[in-house]
Amino acid sequence: MVYWNDKGRGIPLTNGPCNPYGLYISCEACKHSTLMVWADVLNRWPLGTFSRDMARSLKCSQCGERQGSIMVAAQTP
């Protein structure tokens, strides 16, 4: 899990041999969450974007806060 306020940058986004299903995206302020499929992830952020920077760029559609967290979804739900 990578949070918007993590000190480290996390790992860069790649399209490597590990082919995850997508990302679970959550708001730490109101706990709203959703699943973003991998194709949409690659369309939104360029390869090489660090995971913390991805979390910081999120804005909650429910409460409007910018306190995102992301986690890799390895399998289909």
N, C-alpha and C positions, 0 to 999 in steps of 0.2 A: 504494500500500500504506500502510495506517495501522496503527501499532503502539500497544500499550497504554501505552507510556512516552513517546510523542511529546510535545513541548513545546506544539505548536499544537493547537487543538481539531479541526482538520479542517473538513469541510463538513457542513452539516445535512442530515438525511434529508428528501427531498422525493419527491413522486409526480408529477414533472414530465414534460415531453415526452420525455426520455430514458427509455426503458423497458428497464432491464437485466434479464438473466435472474435474477440473484441475487447472492449474496456468497460468495466463497471465504473460509472462516474457518480460521485456522491457530493452533496453539499454538507459540510460540517456544521453549518449554522442551523438548518432546519431538517436535516437528515433525508431530504429528497434524493432519490437515486434513479438512475436509468442505465440501460445497456447500450453502448455504441458499437455497432459491428465494425470489423476490421477495415472493410473497404471505406467506410465513412471516416474512420480515424486517419487513414492514409490520404484521403481527399482534404481533410481539414488542416493537418499539420505536415510540413515538409519533413523528409527523412533527415535525421540528425537532430531533431528537436528533443531536448531533454525532458524527461518525465515531469520534473518539478515545474518547468516552464509551461508544459501542457496544463497542469493542474492550476497554475496561476492565471491562465488565460480563460478559464471557465467562469461563467456567470450563471447562477441558478435561475431557472425559469419560474420557480415558485416564489422565492423571497428576494431575488435580485442581488444577493451577497456574492462575493468573490472568495469563497472559502472552500474551493474544490479539492477533492481527493480522487485518485484513480487507482484501479487495480485491474490486472490482466484477467480476462475471462478465458480460460483454457479450453472449455468445451461449450457446446451449444446448451442452452438452458433446458 
